[in-house]
Amino acid sequence: TLSLYMVMLGVGQVIFGPLSDRIGRRPILLAGATAFVIASLGAAWSSTAPAFVAFRLLQAVGASAMLVATFATVRDVYANRPEGVVIYGLFSSMLAFVPALGPIAGVLIGEFLGWQAIFITLAILAMLALLNAGFRWHETRPLDQVKTRRSVLPIFASPAFWVYTVGFSAGMGTYFVFFSTAPRVLIGQAEYSEIGFSFAFATVALVMIVTTRFAKSFVARWGIAGCVARGMALLVCGAVLLGIGELYGSPSFLTFILPMWVVAVGIVFTVSVTANGALAEFDDIAGSAVAFYFCV
């Protein structure tokens, strides 16, 4: 179901992004969270495979709505503020950190409480988020968007959108490749225990979070384009170090995790600014631009 989930997550963003420009971020967020709660409980109580798959697809729909509404809100509030790069960096770090540690948490919950408890836990967390948003999440869509409806076609004709979106894809894609291959390398080949693997893995996410705290000073010194260029250079350097470790060493913390620290810094340099660069021209259709940014 993971592949279907990811496909629906991407398709859902394309639908909910433009919709959030028309009716607002708040209703999309609340509807998405509600759907996610219902789907999580439904998946936990499913007794047949088709029902389980259907609820997983509904879960992806809810997640896509929440993702678009959340990032569009961040874009509305922080687009022209100096701390925006720090917020974008933290947001992107969480997007990398949570999916990476989620499977580990899922294994632990499933081991002690059963697989249904995984989905019940997700439902509880989503319900808490829904209640919090219901009381504290205010509409952030610019008021002038209510009167005008701009075509989304300029998004696809913008060179800046494509350059920075591809940069974001390269950074996040590198991290997802890392966490999908890390268990095979560290547990399967380096013979790490599950606890040892978790700590080693967490150091990469920690490097990303620490680097994010300095993102604002990096942007002030190098600018958006300069940060992306340096981020891409660090990704290449990290890849070269990984290749050298593969050719001339055996899988270990030194040959696998340390090069990923270099990559992690490069990812933060990149993803902290790519949203500003890609979405800068689209204040009035920020929801649509965010949707296509994440979908690509």
C-alpha positions in Angstrom: 0.0 0.0 0.0 3.0 2.4 0.4 3.3 2.9 -3.4 -0.4 3.7 -3.7 -0.2 6.0 -0.7 2.6 8.0 -2.2 0.8 8.3 -5.6 -2.3 9.5 -3.9 -0.3 11.9 -1.7 1.1 13.5 -4.9 -2.2 13.6 -6.7 -4.0 15.0 -3.7 -1.7 17.9 -3.4 -2.4 19.0 -7.0 -6.1 19.0 -6.2 -6.0 20.7 -2.8 -3.4 23.3 -3.7 -5.6 25.3 -6.1 -8.6 24.6 -3.9 -6.9 26.2 -0.9 -6.4 29.3 -3.1 -10.1 29.5 -3.7 -11.7 28.6 -0.3 -8.8 29.1 2.1 -6.1 27.1 4.0 -8.1 26.5 7.1 -11.0 24.5 5.7 -8.6 22.4 3.7 -6.5 21.7 6.8 -9.5 20.8 8.9 -11.1 18.6 6.3 -7.8 16.8 5.7 -7.2 16.2 9.3 -10.8 14.8 9.8 -10.3 12.5 6.8 -7.0 11.3 8.2 -8.5 10.5 11.6 -11.4 8.6 10.0 -9.1 6.7 7.7 -6.6 5.8 10.4 -9.4 4.3 12.6 -10.9 2.6 9.6 -7.6 1.0 8.7 -7.1 -0.2 12.3 -10.5 -1.9 12.2 -10.4 -3.2 8.7 -11.1 -6.9 8.3 -10.4 -7.3 4.6 -7.6 -6.2 2.3 -9.7 -4.1 0.0 -11.1 -2.1 2.9 -7.6 -1.6 4.3 -6.3 -0.3 1.0 -9.3 2.0 0.6 -8.7 3.5 4.0 -5.0 3.9 3.3 -5.9 5.9 0.2 -8.2 8.1 2.2 -5.4 8.5 4.7 -3.2 9.8 1.9 -5.9 12.2 0.7 -6.1 13.6 4.2 -2.3 13.9 4.5 -2.0 15.6 1.2 -4.6 18.2 2.2 -2.8 18.9 5.5 0.6 19.1 3.9 -0.5 21.7 1.3 -2.5 23.8 3.8 0.3 23.8 6.3 3.0 24.8 3.9 0.8 27.4 2.2 0.1 28.9 5.6 3.8 29.0 6.3 4.3 30.7 2.9 1.5 33.2 3.6 3.0 34.2 7.0 6.7 34.0 6.5 7.4 34.7 2.8 8.7 38.2 3.4 10.1 37.9 6.9 13.8 37.3 7.7 13.1 34.3 9.8 11.3 32.6 6.9 14.4 30.7 5.9 14.7 29.2 9.3 11.1 28.2 9.3 11.4 26.6 5.8 14.5 24.8 7.0 12.9 23.4 10.1 9.8 22.4 8.1 11.9 20.6 5.5 14.0 18.9 8.2 10.9 17.6 9.9 9.6 16.3 6.5 12.9 14.3 6.3 13.1 13.4 10.0 9.6 12.2 10.7 9.3 9.7 7.7 12.7 8.4 8.6 11.9 7.6 12.2 8.3 6.7 11.6 9.1 3.1 10.5 11.2 2.6 13.7 8.4 3.9 15.9 5.9 1.7 13.9 8.0 -1.4 14.5 8.2 -0.8 18.2 4.5 -0.1 18.6 3.5 -3.0 16.4 5.9 -5.4 18.3 4.3 -4.6 21.7 0.8 -3.6 20.9 -0.1 -5.1 17.5 -0.3 -3.5 14.1 -3.7 -1.9 14.7 -2.1 0.2 17.5 0.0 1.9 14.8 -3.1 3.4 13.1 -4.8 4.1 16.4 -1.8 6.1 17.4 -1.9 8.0 14.2 -5.6 8.7 14.7 -4.9 10.1 18.2 -2.1 12.3 17.1 -4.2 13.6 14.2 -7.2 14.2 16.5 -5.0 16.3 18.8 -3.7 18.3 15.9 -7.2 18.8 14.6 -8.4 20.1 18.0 -5.5 22.4 18.2 -6.0 23.7 14.7 -9.7 24.2 15.3 -9.1 26.6 18.1 -5.8 28.3 17.0 -5.4 28.0 13.3 -6.6 31.2 11.6 -7.1 31.8 7.9 -4.0 33.2 6.2 -5.0 33.4 2.6 -4.5 37.0 1.3 -7.8 38.8 1.1 -7.3 39.9 -2.5 -7.2 36.3 -3.6 -11.0 36.1 -3.0 -11.6 38.6 -5.8 -9.1 37.3 -8.4 -8.4 33.9 -9.9 -5.1 33.7 -11.6 -4.2 30.8 -14.0 -1.7 28.3 -12.7 0.1 28.1 -16.1 2.7 30.8 -15.2 4.0 28.4 -12.6 5.1 25.9 -15.2 6.6 28.7 -17.4 8.8 30.1 -14.6 12.5 29.1 -14.9 13.0 30.0 -11.2 10.2 27.6 -10.1 11.9 24.7 -12.0 15.4 25.5 -10.9 14.6 25.7 -7.2 12.0 22.9 -7.3 14.5 20.5 -8.9 17.1 21.6 -6.3 14.6 20.8 -3.5 13.9 17.4 -5.2 17.6 16.6 -5.3 18.1 17.5 -1.7 15.1 15.6 -0.3 15.5 12.7 -2.8 19.1 12.2 -1.5 17.9 12.0 2.0 15.1 9.5 1.2 17.6 7.3 -0.7 19.8 7.4 2.5 17.1 6.3 4.9 15.8 3.6 2.5 19.3 2.1 2.1 20.6 2.7 5.6 19.1 -0.4 7.2 20.6 -2.7 4.6 24.0 -1.1 4.9 24.3 -0.6 8.7 22.3 -3.6 10.0 22.7 -6.0 7.1 26.4 -5.3 6.3 27.9 -3.4 9.2 25.9 -5.6 11.7 24.6 -2.8 13.8 22.0 -3.6 16.4 18.6 -1.9 15.9 19.4 0.5 18.8 22.9 1.3 17.4 21.3 1.9 14.0 18.7 4.2 15.4 21.4 6.3 17.2 23.6 6.4 14.1 20.7 7.3 11.9 19.5 10.0 14.3 22.9 11.8 14.1 22.2 12.7 10.5 18.8 14.3 11.3 20.5 16.1 14.3 23.1 17.6 11.9 20.2 18.9 9.7 18.4 20.4 12.7 21.5 22.1 14.1 22.5 23.5 10.7 19.0 24.9 10.2 19.5 27.1 13.2 22.2 29.0 11.2 20.3 29.1 8.0 19.4 32.8 8.3 23.1 33.9 8.5 23.9 31.7 5.5 21.3 33.4 3.4 22.3 36.8 4.5 25.9 36.1 3.4 25.4 34.1 0.2 21.8 34.8 -1.0 19.3 32.2 -2.2 21.2 31.2 -5.3 24.5 31.0 -3.4 23.1 28.7 -0.8 21.6 26.4 -3.4 24.9 26.3 -5.3 26.8 25.4 -2.1 24.2 22.9 -1.1 24.5 21.1 -4.5 28.3 21.1 -4.2 28.1 19.5 -0.7 25.7 16.8 -2.1 28.2 16.0 -4.7 31.1 16.0 -2.2 29.1 13.7 0.1 28.3 11.3 -2.8 32.0 11.2 -3.8 32.9 10.3 -0.2 30.3 7.6 -0.1 31.7 6.2 -3.3 35.2 6.2 -2.0 34.1 4.5 1.2 32.3 1.8 -0.9 35.3 1.2 -3.1 38.1 1.3 -0.6 36.5 0.5 2.8 33.8 -1.6 4.4 30.4 -0.3 5.6 30.9 1.6 8.9 30.1 4.9 10.7 33.2 6.4 9.1 32.4 5.4 5.5 28.6 5.8 5.6 27.4 8.1 8.3 30.1 10.8 8.2 29.7 11.4 4.5 26.0 11.7 5.1 26.7 14.5 7.6 28.2 16.4 4.7 25.2 15.6 2.6 22.9 16.7 5.5 24.5 20.1 5.6 24.1 20.4 1.9 20.4 19.4 2.1 19.8 22.2 4.7 21.6 24.8 2.6 19.4 23.8 -0.3 15.9 23.2 1.2 16.0 26.2 3.5 15.9 28.6 0.5 14.4 26.7 -2.4 10.8 27.5 -1.4 11.5 31.2 -1.3 13.1 31.0 -4.7 10.5 28.7 -6.3 7.4 30.4 -4.9 8.5 34.1 -4.8 6.5 35.1 -7.9 3.2 33.4 -6.9 1.8 35.2 -3.8 -1.7 35.2 -5.2 -1.7 31.4 -6.0 0.6 30.2 -3.3 -1.5 27.1 -2.6 -1.2 26.0 -6.2 2.5 26.7 -6.3 3.1 24.9 -3.1 1.2 21.9 -4.4 3.2 21.6 -7.6 6.4 22.3 -5.7 5.9 19.3 -3.4 4.4 17.1 -6.1 7.4 17.4 -8.4 
